[in-house]
Amino acid sequence: MEEKRVSVRAVKAESGDIQSWVFAEGTARSVVREYLMFQNAGKVTYLKSDLREGSVVEKGTLLAQQDQRSLKADLAEAGTSVDVAQAELEQAKTRASLEQKTFGRYAKLLEQESASLQEYDEAKARADNAIADVSRAENHVLASKARLDQMQVRLEDTDLVAPTNGMIAYLNIKQGYYFMPNFVRTDSEEAALNTMPIVMIDPDTYEIAVDVPVYDRDRVKTGQAVLIQTRQSQAPTQPSSDDDTISHDEVLTKNRTGQSPPKGRDAANYIHGEVYSVNPAISPSGRSIQVEIHTRDKGMMLKDGMYVTVWIATENREDVVTAPLEAFLYRDNQSYVFTSDSKSGAAQLRKVTLGLRGVDRREVVSGIKPDEWVVTEGRYQLSHGTKIKIIGQHTPDIRETPSTEAVSGDE
């Protein structure tokens, strides 16, 4: 009677290249973000026609305006004050010039003994007073101009003008709306975004802050290429508990469903970025470090506040033995695979030494060779020497990892 065999699926270990990635998730934020707010309370009497969230505007465009009637009257009054002060200054200069000439004549008459010392002193006093009047008139002009400038600034504060080319991200005012500065809350980013009159962003430049596990911090460096996916991650699927321990690789494999980096020919369809900075400080929990990624998204695939998945390309090795992540078991901090003995048809438990971790495969430094069959499904039902039957036996298509050009090239 033929011994009962356990049905499993298996694939061949392969020799090829492997690209290692660090997986993370975060929120995309526009690098350039402008918060536009009126400085004083007032009624909004103008809002640019058809202005709405998502509108693209050019630098210098008037977006909104408060009631300016009283300020314009004050500005006109300030302008008149400048004109009056300017006229007074001219009069003072004319008088000072006349008094100085008169004083000069009395000085010559005194030398000729044709004028008394008292007349000389009186002429000098009048000249000195005239010069002092010029100085006072000049100060009056300066004060009047300062008030005029102040009124001009107050008038300009009633305008919200686009400071740069960009897009309206948040619009929290309407025409006829009475704005008061104390309406604005800045205790949190969300509060500011929802209370500032207008928030503008540059839709082409984004930054993404992600938390990377501490054990990956030495792998992540500034300038590394990054691939970005815009769809949100799926809920983690709990791996099987048949084994003694569940490895980090297996958790990632379960959690990455539908989120793998693209194949080389599809890499251009993803958003490209690069690591901008790596925070040397560890989070208070001691579990992660923060990495900032910068990207330029000319296709407008990203949106401000969008939750994204990122893949940071780290090490790459060529011509190494690799096997699918599903083939490995982890017990007592050791890595194993089940191989198939071609003669006896029995499963063999092999200890393996692992290298780089790729998307769905991992480098095997020692323990198996290319073209050896490794069990990928049913391995938790096996023990060393279990008779097995391999179903669906075939050589799998190896996932194509993006080339350096595909990852770091321009979109």
VEXDREN-2710 file (C-alpha; in Angstrom, 1 decimal):
% VEXDREN-2710
k/r/px/py/pz
1/MET/0.0/0.0/0.0
2/GLU/1.4/3.4/-1.1
3/GLU/2.3/5.7/1.8
4/LYS/0.0/8.7/2.1
5/ARG/1.7/11.9/0.9
6/VAL/1.1/15.5/1.9
7/SER/0.2/17.7/-1.1
8/VAL/2.3/20.9/-1.3
9/ARG/3.3/23.5/-3.8
10/ALA/6.9/24.2/-4.6
11/VAL/9.0/26.3/-6.8
12/LYS/12.7/26.2/-7.8
13/ALA/15.3/28.4/-6.2
14/GLU/16.6/30.8/-8.8
15/SER/19.9/32.5/-9.6
16/GLY/19.5/36.2/-10.4
17/ASP/19.5/39.8/-9.2
18/ILE/17.7/41.1/-6.1
19/GLN/16.7/44.6/-5.1
20/SER/16.2/45.3/-1.5
21/TRP/13.4/47.7/-0.4
22/VAL/12.3/49.4/2.8
23/PHE/8.5/49.7/3.0
24/ALA/6.8/52.6/4.8
25/GLU/3.6/54.6/4.7
26/GLY/2.9/58.3/5.3
27/THR/1.0/61.4/4.3
28/ALA/2.0/63.6/1.3
29/ARG/2.2/67.3/2.0
30/SER/2.9/70.1/-0.4
31/VAL/6.4/71.5/0.2
32/VAL/5.1/75.0/-0.6
33/ARG/2.0/75.9/1.4
34/GLU/0.8/79.5/1.9
35/TYR/-1.7/80.5/4.6
36/LEU/-3.5/83.6/3.5
37/MET/-5.3/85.6/6.3
38/PHE/-6.7/89.1/6.7
39/GLN/-5.0/91.0/9.5
40/ASN/-8.0/92.8/10.7
41/ALA/-11.7/92.2/11.2
42/GLY/-13.9/93.2/8.3
43/LYS/-16.6/92.2/5.8
44/VAL/-15.5/90.3/2.7
45/THR/-16.9/92.4/-0.2
46/TYR/-15.0/90.6/-3.0
47/LEU/-14.2/87.0/-3.9
48/LYS/-12.7/86.2/-7.2
49/SER/-15.4/84.8/-9.5
50/ASP/-15.4/81.0/-9.8
51/LEU/-12.7/80.7/-7.1
52/ARG/-13.0/77.3/-5.4
53/GLU/-10.9/74.6/-3.9
54/GLY/-8.8/73.1/-6.7
55/SER/-8.7/76.4/-8.7
56/VAL/-5.3/77.1/-10.2
57/VAL/-4.2/80.8/-9.8
58/GLU/-1.2/82.8/-10.9
59/LYS/1.1/84.9/-8.7
60/GLY/-0.3/88.4/-8.1
61/THR/-4.0/87.4/-8.6
62/LEU/-6.4/89.2/-6.3
63/LEU/-8.4/86.4/-4.6
64/ALA/-10.4/88.2/-2.0
65/GLN/-10.9/91.7/-0.5
66/GLN/-12.5/93.2/2.6
67/ASP/-14.5/96.4/2.8
68/GLN/-12.1/99.3/2.1
69/ARG/-14.3/102.4/2.2
70/SER/-13.2/103.7/5.6
71/LEU/-9.6/102.9/4.9
72/LYS/-9.6/104.6/1.6
73/ALA/-11.0/107.7/3.3
74/ASP/-8.3/107.6/5.9
75/LEU/-5.7/107.0/3.1
76/ALA/-7.0/110.1/1.3
77/GLU/-6.8/112.1/4.5
78/ALA/-3.2/110.9/5.1
79/GLY/-2.3/111.9/1.6
80/THR/-3.7/115.4/2.1
81/SER/-1.7/115.6/5.3
82/VAL/1.5/114.8/3.4
83/ASP/0.7/117.5/0.9
84/VAL/0.1/120.1/3.6
85/ALA/3.3/119.1/5.4
86/GLN/5.2/119.3/2.2
87/ALA/3.9/122.8/1.5
88/GLU/4.8/123.9/5.1
89/LEU/8.3/122.5/4.6
90/GLU/8.8/124.6/1.4
91/GLN/7.6/127.7/3.2
92/ALA/10.0/127.0/6.1
93/LYS/12.9/126.5/3.7
94/THR/12.1/129.8/1.9
95/ARG/11.9/131.7/5.2
96/ALA/15.1/130.1/6.5
97/SER/16.9/131.1/3.3
98/LEU/15.7/134.7/3.7
99/GLU/16.7/134.9/7.3
100/GLN/20.1/133.5/6.6
101/LYS/20.7/136.1/3.9
102/THR/19.5/138.9/6.3
103/PHE/21.8/137.6/9.0
104/GLY/24.7/137.6/6.5
105/ARG/24.1/141.3/5.8
106/TYR/24.0/142.2/9.5
107/ALA/27.3/140.4/10.0
108/LYS/28.9/142.5/7.3
109/LEU/27.3/145.7/8.7
110/LEU/28.6/144.8/12.1
111/GLU/32.2/144.5/10.7
112/GLN/31.7/148.0/9.2
113/GLU/30.4/149.3/12.5
114/SER/27.1/150.2/10.7
115/ALA/24.9/148.0/12.8
116/SER/24.7/147.3/16.5
117/LEU/25.5/144.1/18.2
118/GLN/21.9/143.8/19.3
119/GLU/20.7/143.9/15.7
120/TYR/23.3/141.3/14.8
121/ASP/22.1/139.0/17.6
122/GLU/18.5/139.4/16.7
123/ALA/19.2/138.5/13.0
124/LYS/21.1/135.5/14.1
125/ALA/18.3/134.3/16.4
126/ARG/15.7/134.7/13.6
127/ALA/18.0/132.7/11.2
128/ASP/18.5/129.9/13.9
129/ASN/14.7/129.8/14.5
130/ALA/14.0/129.5/10.8
131/ILE/16.5/126.6/10.4
132/ALA/14.8/124.9/13.4
133/ASP/11.4/125.4/11.7
134/VAL/12.8/123.6/8.6
135/SER/13.9/120.7/10.8
136/ARG/10.4/120.5/12.4
137/ALA/8.7/120.7/9.0
138/GLU/10.9/117.9/7.7
139/ASN/9.9/115.7/10.7
140/HIS/6.3/116.6/10.1
141/VAL/6.6/115.4/6.5
142/LEU/8.3/112.2/7.6
143/ALA/5.5/111.5/10.2
144/SER/2.9/112.3/7.6
145/LYS/4.5/109.9/5.1
146/ALA/4.8/107.2/7.7
147/ARG/1.1/107.5/8.5
148/LEU/0.4/107.4/4.8
149/ASP/2.5/104.2/4.4
150/GLN/0.8/102.7/7.5
151/MET/-2.6/103.4/5.9
152/GLN/-1.4/102.0/2.6
153/VAL/-0.3/98.8/4.4
154/ARG/-3.7/98.6/6.3
155/LEU/-5.4/98.9/2.9
156/GLU/-3.2/96.2/1.4
157/ASP/-4.0/94.0/4.4
158/THR/-7.6/93.9/3.2
159/ASP/-6.4/92.2/0.0
160/LEU/-5.6/88.5/-0.2
161/VAL/-3.2/88.2/-3.2
162/ALA/-1.7/84.9/-4.5
163/PRO/2.0/85.1/-3.4
164/THR/3.0/82.5/-6.0
165/ASN/1.6/80.3/-8.7
166/GLY/-0.4/77.5/-7.2
167/MET/-3.7/75.8/-6.4
168/ILE/-6.4/76.7/-3.9
169/ALA/-6.4/73.8/-1.4
170/TYR/-8.8/75.2/1.3
171/LEU/-11.3/78.1/0.9
172/ASN/-13.0/79.0/4.1
173/ILE/-14.6/82.4/3.3
174/LYS/-17.5/83.6/1.1
175/GLN/-18.4/87.0/-0.2
176/GLY/-20.4/88.8/2.4
177/TYR/-18.7/86.8/5.2
178/TYR/-17.5/88.9/8.2
179/PHE/-14.1/87.8/9.1
180/MET/-12.5/88.2/12.5
181/PRO/-8.9/87.1/13.2
182/ASN/-10.0/85.3/16.4
183/PHE/-11.9/82.9/14.1
184/VAL/-8.6/81.3/13.1
185/ARG/-7.3/78.4/15.1
186/THR/-3.6/77.3/15.0
187/ASP/-3.6/74.7/17.8
188/SER/-3.3/72.0/15.2
189/GLU/-2.7/71.7/11.4
190/GLU/-6.2/70.4/10.8
191/ALA/-7.7/73.4/12.7
192/ALA/-5.6/75.9/10.7
193/LEU/-6.5/74.3/7.4
194/ASN/-10.2/74.6/8.2
195/THR/-10.2/78.1/9.6
196/MET/-7.6/80.1/7.6
197/PRO/-9.5/82.1/4.9
198/ILE/-7.4/80.6/2.0
199/VAL/-4.7/78.0/1.9
200/MET/-2.6/77.7/-1.3
201/ILE/-0.3/74.9/-2.3
202/ASP/2.1/74.1/-5.1
203/PRO/0.7/70.9/-6.6
204/ASP/4.0/69.9/-8.2
205/THR/6.2/69.6/-5.1
206/TYR/5.5/67.2/-2.2
207/GLU/7.2/65.9/0.9
208/ILE/6.3/62.7/2.6
209/ALA/7.4/62.0/6.2
210/VAL/7.5/58.3/7.0
211/ASP/8.5/56.3/10.1
212/VAL/11.1/53.6/9.3
213/PRO/11.8/50.8/11.8
214/VAL/15.0/51.2/13.8
215/TYR/16.4/48.0/12.4
216/ASP/16.3/49.5/8.9
217/ARG/17.9/52.9/9.7
218/ASP/21.4/51.9/8.5
219/ARG/19.9/50.9/5.1
220/VAL/18.2/54.2/4.4
221/LYS/20.4/57.1/3.2
222/THR/19.8/60.5/1.6
223/GLY/19.5/60.4/-2.2
224/GLN/18.1/56.9/-2.5
225/ALA/15.4/56.5/-5.1
226/VAL/11.8/56.0/-3.9
227/LEU/8.7/54.6/-5.6
228/ILE/5.4/55.9/-4.4
229/GLN/1.9/54.4/-4.6
230/THR/-1.1/56.5/-4.1
231/ARG/-3.6/53.9/-3.0
232/GLN/-4.1/53.3/0.7
233/SER/-2.8/50.2/2.3
234/GLN/-5.1/47.2/2.9
235/ALA/-5.7/46.0/6.4
236/PRO/-3.0/43.6/7.6
237/THR/-3.8/39.9/7.3
238/GLN/-2.7/37.9/10.2
239/PRO/-0.3/35.1/9.2
240/SER/-0.9/31.5/10.1
241/SER/0.1/30.5/13.6
242/ASP/1.1/27.0/12.7
243/ASP/4.7/27.8/13.1
244/ASP/6.5/28.5/16.4
245/THR/7.2/32.2/15.4
246/ILE/6.1/34.5/12.6
247/SER/8.9/36.4/11.0
248/HIS/9.0/40.0/10.0
249/ASP/9.3/38.8/6.4
250/GLU/6.1/36.9/6.6
251/VAL/4.2/39.8/8.2
252/LEU/5.4/42.1/5.4
253/THR/4.4/39.5/2.8
254/LYS/0.9/39.4/4.2
255/ASN/0.6/43.1/4.6
256/ARG/1.9/44.0/1.1
257/THR/-0.9/42.5/-0.8
258/GLY/-1.4/44.6/-3.9
259/GLN/1.3/47.0/-2.8
260/SER/4.5/45.6/-4.4
261/PRO/6.8/47.9/-6.3
262/PRO/6.2/47.7/-10.0
263/LYS/8.0/45.6/-12.5
264/GLY/10.7/47.3/-14.5
265/ARG/8.4/48.1/-17.5
266/ASP/5.8/49.6/-15.2
267/ALA/8.0/51.7/-13.0
268/ALA/7.4/54.8/-15.0
269/ASN/3.7/54.7/-14.0
270/TYR/4.6/55.2/-10.3
271/ILE/5.5/58.5/-8.7
272/HIS/9.3/58.9/-8.3
273/GLY/11.0/60.6/-5.4
274/GLU/14.2/60.4/-3.3
275/VAL/15.1/60.4/0.3
276/TYR/15.7/64.0/1.3
277/SER/16.7/63.5/5.0
278/VAL/17.1/60.9/7.6
279/ASN/16.5/62.0/11.2
280/PRO/19.3/60.6/13.4
281/ALA/17.1/60.7/16.5
282/ILE/15.0/57.7/17.4
283/SER/11.4/58.2/18.3
284/PRO/10.5/58.3/22.0
285/SER/9.1/54.8/21.7
286/GLY/12.5/53.7/20.4
287/ARG/10.9/51.8/17.5
288/SER/11.4/54.1/14.5
289/ILE/13.2/57.0/12.9
290/GLN/11.6/59.6/10.6
291/VAL/12.6/59.8/7.0
292/GLU/11.6/62.7/4.7
293/ILE/11.0/62.0/1.0
294/HIS/10.7/64.8/-1.7
295/THR/9.1/64.4/-5.0
296/ARG/7.9/66.4/-8.0
297/ASP/4.5/65.3/-9.3
298/LYS/3.9/67.0/-12.6
299/GLY/1.1/64.5/-13.4
300/MET/-0.8/65.7/-10.3
301/MET/-1.3/62.1/-9.1
302/LEU/-0.6/63.2/-5.6
303/LYS/-3.0/65.3/-3.5
304/ASP/-2.2/67.3/-0.4
305/GLY/-3.0/65.1/2.6
306/MET/-3.1/61.9/0.6
307/TYR/-2.0/58.7/2.4
308/VAL/0.6/56.9/0.4
309/THR/2.8/53.8/0.4
310/VAL/6.5/54.2/-0.4
311/TRP/9.2/51.8/-1.3
312/ILE/12.8/53.0/-0.7
313/ALA/15.3/51.3/-2.9
314/THR/18.3/50.3/-0.8
315/GLU/20.9/47.6/-1.6
316/ASN/21.1/45.7/-4.9
317/ARG/23.0/42.4/-5.6
318/GLU/23.5/40.5/-8.8
319/ASP/23.7/36.8/-9.6
320/VAL/22.7/35.4/-6.2
321/VAL/20.4/32.5/-5.2
322/THR/16.9/33.6/-4.3
323/ALA/13.7/32.0/-3.1
324/PRO/10.2/33.3/-2.5
325/LEU/9.5/34.7/1.0
326/GLU/6.7/32.1/1.3
327/ALA/9.3/29.4/1.4
328/PHE/11.0/30.4/4.7
329/LEU/10.2/29.2/8.2
330/TYR/11.6/30.8/11.3
331/ARG/12.2/28.9/14.5
332/ASP/14.4/29.9/17.5
333/ASN/15.9/32.8/15.5
334/GLN/17.0/30.4/12.7
335/SER/15.8/30.3/9.1
336/TYR/14.7/27.1/7.3
337/VAL/13.2/25.9/4.1
338/PHE/11.7/22.5/3.2
339/THR/13.2/21.0/0.0
340/SER/12.1/18.0/-1.9
341/ASP/14.4/14.9/-2.0
342/SER/14.1/13.8/-5.7
343/LYS/14.9/10.1/-4.9
344/SER/12.7/9.5/-1.8
345/GLY/10.1/12.1/-2.4
346/ALA/10.5/13.3/1.2
347/ALA/10.6/16.8/2.6
348/GLN/14.0/17.8/4.0
349/LEU/14.3/20.6/6.5
350/ARG/17.3/22.8/5.6
351/LYS/18.8/25.5/7.7
352/VAL/19.6/28.5/5.5
353/THR/21.5/31.7/5.8
354/LEU/19.7/34.7/4.5
355/GLY/20.9/37.9/2.7
356/LEU/19.0/40.8/1.2
357/ARG/15.2/40.9/1.4
358/GLY/13.5/41.8/-1.8
359/VAL/9.8/42.5/-2.6
360/ASP/8.7/38.9/-2.7
361/ARG/12.0/37.0/-2.7
362/ARG/15.0/36.8/-0.5
363/GLU/18.7/36.1/-1.1
364/VAL/19.9/32.7/0.3
365/VAL/23.6/33.0/1.1
366/SER/23.9/29.3/2.0
367/GLY/21.7/26.2/2.4
368/ILE/20.2/25.7/-1.0
369/LYS/21.4/25.9/-4.6
370/PRO/19.7/27.1/-7.8
371/ASP/17.1/24.7/-9.3
372/GLU/16.4/23.0/-6.0
373/TRP/12.7/22.8/-5.2
374/VAL/11.5/24.6/-2.1
375/VAL/8.0/24.3/-0.6
376/THR/6.0/27.4/-0.6
377/GLU/2.5/26.1/0.4
378/GLY/1.8/23.4/2.9
379/ARG/5.1/23.8/4.7
380/TYR/3.5/24.1/8.1
381/GLN/2.1/20.6/7.8
382/LEU/5.5/19.1/7.2
383/SER/8.4/17.7/9.3
384/HIS/11.7/16.4/8.2
385/GLY/11.2/13.2/6.2
386/THR/7.5/13.7/5.5
387/LYS/6.5/12.2/2.2
388/ILE/5.2/14.9/-0.1
389/LYS/3.5/15.3/-3.4
390/ILE/4.2/18.4/-5.3
391/ILE/1.2/19.8/-7.2
392/GLY/1.3/22.4/-9.9
393/GLN/5.0/21.9/-10.4
394/HIS/6.4/24.6/-12.5
395/THR/9.2/27.1/-12.7
396/PRO/7.8/30.4/-11.7
397/ASP/8.2/33.8/-13.4
398/ILE/10.6/35.8/-11.3
399/ARG/9.4/39.2/-10.3
400/GLU/11.1/41.8/-12.3
401/THR/12.6/44.4/-10.1
402/PRO/13.0/48.0/-11.4
403/SER/16.4/48.8/-12.8
404/THR/18.4/51.6/-11.5
405/GLU/17.4/53.7/-14.5
406/ALA/13.7/52.8/-14.0
407/VAL/13.8/53.7/-10.3
408/SER/15.8/56.9/-10.4
409/GLY/15.0/58.2/-13.9
410/ASP/12.7/61.1/-14.7
411/GLU/9.1/60.3/-15.2
END
